[in-house]
Every structure is written in C-alpha cells, then in structure tokens.
Amino acid sequence: MFLSVFDMFKVGIGPSSSHTMGPMVAAARFLDMMRASPFEFAGLRASLHGSLAFTGVGHATDRATILGLAGFLPDTYDDDKAEAALSAINETKTIVLDDLGALHFDPKADMIFDYDHALPGHANGMILMATDPQGDVILQQVFYSIGGGFVVTEEELAQGKATEEGDPVPFPFKSAAEMLEMAKASGKTIAEMKRENEIARGSKDGLSKGVDRIWQVMNDCINRGLERDGILPGGLFVKRRAKGIYDALMAERGMNLTAPHTINDWMSVYAMAVNEENAAGGQVVTAPTNGAAGTLPAVIRYYLDHVPGASPSHVEDFLLTAAAIAGLVKFNASISGAEAGCQAEVGSAAAMSAAGLCAVMGGTPEQVENAAEIALEHHLGMTCDPVKGLVQVPCIERNGLAAIKAVSAASLALRGDGQHFVPLDACIETMRQTGADMHEKYKETSLGGLAVNVPNC
C-alpha cells in the first residue's frame, strides 16, 4: 500500500477539501473525459447529492464545481481570475474553454442540489453531464469526493482498495503492525521508510522541494491568519479571533506571572489562524483535510517556536511520519467527515500530528505508533455537525483543541517505552466501525447536533 506524502498534503483552497477541492478536481477530470470523447458538446450540467447537496452552499460546492468546469484547479487557483470567470458565466450563461468551445451553462438551472436521492457509493456524490444542442445528455459520469481532496469515479470506487498503480515500494506496510515489523527488521525510523517509499516513486530532490513547499504554504497560512481580522463570510457573522489572541499573547511574552497553561493558547491560536483562513476560502494544505487543516501546522509551529533544540531540518521527518499514519487511516478506515464524522478528520489530524511530534523529539517507532493511537482514541465518536454547513463552528476551535491533544499524546508516549494496551490498528478499526454506526445526521449534513441546536443566521 502506498499513499504519497503529496496525496495526503495537497495545496488547495478553502473551505473544504471534500466539498470544495474535490468537486473542482472532479470537474477537471470530466473536462478531460470530454476532450477524449468523439462527441461534440453544447452544454454542461451538474447534480450534487448527499452531503454535497445538504452542505454544498456553505462549503461553496456549487462555486467550486462551476469553476472546475471552467478550467480552474485547486493548486493553481487565482481568486481574481475566478471571480471574473464566475461573473462572466452568470452574465452570459456560458462556459468558454479554448479546446471545447462555448458550452451553455446556466448556474441557476444547470447546478442542481438534489436533496432526495443519495448516491450509493459515498455520502459525497455528484453527477457531471455534457449535453448536445437539444439538451440531451450524451456524456455522464458519477464522481465521489471521498475526503482530503481525493476523487474517484463510481467505477474506480467499485474496484476497491486493492487497485494500485506504480512501481513497487520497499516498505509497503498496510497496517501499523506491519509498519513496526518493517521498522524493527530494517532498523529504520518510520520517516526513513516513508522517505525510501517516496523516492522509489519519484526523486530525493523532488521530495525535499515538495515537502519544503508544503511547509511553506502551511506556515504562510498561519502567518496570514495571525495578521487578519474581521468577519468571516457565510452569514454566521463569526468574528476572526486569531489575531486578537496572538496580539495579546505577544504582549504577555516575558511576563514572570504568565500561567503555564498559556502554552495551550499558543497551540490553539496557530490552528485557529489556519482554519479562519480556510473558512475565508484562502490557500491551505489538506492535513489530511481542509476542515482539519489547522491541527498539524499548529503542532509543527509549536515545535519550532517553543521546544528547545527544535530544528527546521526536522520538519521533513515530521511530515513524512504524519503522512505514513494518515495513509494507514485512509486505507483502513476513512478521513472523510461525511463518511465517518469528525473523528475521521480532526481525529486523524491529531494522530498524524502526535506521531510527527513524537518522531522529531526522538521517539522510537513504537512510541510514535503509541502517540498516534492515544490521539486518535480520544477523538473516537466525534460528530461532524457544522452550523449552516460552514467550516467555522465548531471546526475552527476544534482544530486548536486537537493540537493540544496531539502534543499531550506525543508527550505521554515519550514518557513510556512504546508498549501499550490498545494497538493503533485496533483504534483505526474502531473508528471505522463507529463511523459506520453513526447516524447520518451527524456526518456533515448539518441536520443534527450543534447545527440544529444553535441559531445559524
């Protein structure tokens, strides 16, 4: 089993990897299908189902789908160009592509929110259609946005997890148990094994440059979030808080009477800065999703700014270790809130962050696995019930609390010898089962929980 660090950490835009980035990527894939087709097309149509329909407006799923059909991609997204393109589409009811010509698309009529018909493969389903001059559908594809910006067609989903393309890797662990066995046999750390797997599919130089960019985008996102205030978009009128908290923390620095627990505020403010940027539609990195994008950068920033002896040279090991844990969770359970609740998003992010921090602070592979298990175990059962379908309440604060849990989990693991009662594999399987048992209204539909018990307008 191989999932690249660049699969788990994707540069994209907010507010959601599954509801914003995924639909945009699906639309781009559909354009490629159209280009490969012998037909000539006159129009486009899109239908959103399940969670994509219920929380699509709050997550800007309609906007992302339209922009994807207009040729935009998350990693090269330009907001000014996107606004201009949307304005032109709304005015002309046409999407113009250089290689496909002018295609009729009326956002009010051709962007359909289907609340009544869930698609069978996943909670995040969508159907993209291309039509002839009479308006008849002549090309159609079902896509599922399965979390973290990953997108599959219904055919690919039916093929199952066993399908994998690419050269073999030296350490193809599919479970935490296999990961620890390979680490013991090879004498390598988890990061070293992950690095060799990445190089087997790419190059050492490409890996280093790519990982450097990931951290640069993450850190830039923190810094932007710490500098900006105002009201977040979407209609909840949620006030940005990261800048105010950060300014207060900076003013208190050096004071002899600062309480020890203030370090929790530093962890929280780094995470909140990222998730406020995400809520505003800014550039973020999936970690493993947009809704959980603040936890891991916050823990890295905590490590670099507050841990004696920390070194930026260790960030690559942190991210590689975290990606190894994320791959296990995704392969054996889920990282999708719409599929398994927020335990799959923020819980996974906490596990990744705990493992990464434990690794760069000298933890053994057994301690790293223990740190990931502790963090994930104490997120089991967490629901995903965003108010008004926006990635704001409770998501922004939740990332801060997950960062605190991750640091605590890493610290506890480092105090032990790696031996513990609940294996990470058992915890991941429990998360999968819990997600399967969880009522649908608590899985990113905004039909239960906080979403229906607090005023949302």
Buried (B, 14 or more C-beta within 10 A) or exposed (E): BBBBBBBBBBBBBBBBBBBBBBBBBBBBBBBEBBEEEEEEBBBBBBBBBBBBBBBBBBBBBBBBBBBBBBBBBBEEBEEEBBEEBBEBBEEEBBBBBEEBEEBBBBBEEBBBBBEEEBBEBBBBBBBBBBBBEEEEEBBBBBBBBBBBBBBBBBEBBEEEEEEEEEEEBEBBBBBBBBBBEBBEEEEBBBBBBBBBBBBBBBEEEEBEEBBBBBBEBBBBBBBBBBEBBEEBBBEBEBEBBBBEBBBEBEEEEEEEEEEEEEBBBBBBBBBBBBBBBBBBBBBBBBBBBBBBBBBBBBBBBBBBEEEEEBEEEBBBBBBBBBBBBBBBBBBBBBBBBBBBBBBBBBBBBBBBBBBBBBBBBEBBBBBBBBBBBBBBBBBBBBBBBBBBBBBBBBBBBBBBBBBBBBBBBBBBBBEBEBEBEEBBBBBBBBBBEBBEEBEBBBBBBBBBBBBEEEEBE
